[in-house]
Structures are given as structure tokens and as C-alpha cells.
Amino acid sequence: MPFVEFIAGWVSGAVGLVVGHPLDTVKVRLQTQAVYRGIFDCVLKTYTHDGLRGFFKGMSFPVLSVAISNSVVFGSYSNALDYLTQSHRNNSDQSKQSPFTAVFMAGCFSGLAQASLAPIDLVKVRLQNQTNSGGNKYRGPLHCIAVILREDGVKGLFRGMWALALRDVPCFGLYFLPYELTCRWLTEKGKQPGNCAVLVAGGVAGVVTWACATPMDVVKARLQMCGGGGRMYSGVLNCITVSVREEGMRVFFKGLLLNTVRAFPVNAVTFLSFEMLGFFDWGFG
């Protein structure tokens, strides 16, 4: 169902962006710029220099591309889970729920698929880091892509891809696992999960995932800013080493509070959108 998948991806992603993008902008700036003393200082300076529009920088490109991103994640997860559980369902009761190992592995596969969309995330991060006081290097998403291609070639669009993969592969396994666990806990056996169960499970999944993903998210964001006004690092290990030496272990928890606060409503809406459009057959039987 490619069309349904695409529409579900856009609806869930667009709503999630409106809800979470301002917090995401603050998170990205905290992770990549040392000029902010904390969350409130970042919010204040962003508003002072850029106004309310500053919190929505870089949002246009994700809004246009979110259908592709969400469709890849949820579509690859659904297909991988179906493949992994096919023999399990053929040889047993059709209403039997998917094994948690299969849920985790399918989630990891969706994270790998998501990592292939690294240029989308790169452009978003570059645009979010622009401030009026610091000058705007990029006039918009397309200009950002053109500048990156001119300065670094095609490989420049994939800066931070390894860090993105290291973040997404295990963490998307964790993303779908708590969702399944919570849904099953809140749903009577033999019935489909209700909207409240889906909202709670989606929110829990988002919080758990971002709590685990934030350290590598910091590394990913810093690598993506190489060549875009940020410090230069030779790779993932060099970024980790230099960051720890200069800022201590606490550097890997920058943006953790914002990530977890943003994660609950955004992911609750994401899962509910897909469920309401009937995209998934979770096997609740």
C-alpha cells in the first residue's frame, strides 16, 4: 500500500514536526554550539536574535521529505517483521503475537534503512544552526544542498552518516520494542489496541529511544556541522575523544531533557496516525 504508507508518513510526520521542531532546534544548537549556558539561555538568545521564526528554521525541508522518511522507517519495519514472523505464523496460531526478538531485529533493519536518508537530516541540522547574528550561509534547503555539493561533493551530503547509523540501528530496535510491550500490556488479549493505548505506547517508545540515542545524536550533529561552520573532526572516534577531553562526559547528555520531553507527544502522534490509517497489522489477533 505505497500510497497509504506515503500519506500516513506525511500526516504523522507533519504533525510531529509542528509539535516538536522548536524543541529540536534548541536541542541541535545546544549540541553543536558552545555559546549557550543551557536550555533557557539558548531559548532566550534564539528569540532575541531571530524571533519566533528562529525556532522553525530548517522546518520546510523536513515537512516536504517527512513522508519519505517515515514511510521508509515504518514500511521497512512492517515488511521485515512480516518476513521474520512468516514461518512463526504459518506453523502456529495466526493470532499469536510476534516474538520480541523479531520486533527488535525488524526495528534495527528499519534504522539501517533510515540511515540511508542521511542528507535529509544533514540539511535540517545545517539550517537549524543558522542565526541572524552569525549570518546565513544558506538561503534555503536547495541552496544548502548546492553549497555542500560545490564545497564537498556528493560525499559532503553524507557527513555524519556512520554516527547516524550507530544511533539509529540499535535505537530503532528499541523504538518498536517498548511500543509492542506497552501496547500488549494495555490491551486485552485477543483485541486490537485502542487509541489511548497507542498514544501511551508511542510516547513511551519515543522517550525510551531518545534516552538511549542522545549520546550518539550529539556526535552525529557535531559531525554534520563539519564544513558548515562547526569544528572539524576526522570521524566518529575523533569527535568522541575531542568532545570528552574538552567538555567531559556530560557532553553526551546535551539535549537529553529536550529529546525526552519532545519525544512523548511527537511519537504518540506518529504511531496513532499510522494505526488510524490502518497501515499496520501488529498481530494482536
Secondary structure, 3 states (H helix, E strand, C coil): CHHHHHHHHHHHHHHHHHHHHHHHHHHHHHHHCCCCCCHHHHHHHHHHHHCHHHHHCCCHHHHHHHHHHHHHHHHHHHHHHHHHHHHHHHCCCCCCCCCHHHHHHHHHHHHHHHHCCHHHHHHHHHHHCCECCCECCCCCHHHHHHHHHHHHCHHHHHCCHHHHHHHHHHHHHHHHHHHHHHHHHHCCCCCCCCHHHHHHHHHHHHHHHHHHHHHHHHHHHHHHCECCCECCCCCHHHHHHHHHHHHCHHHHHCCHHHHHHHHHHHHHHHHHHHHHCCCCCCCCC
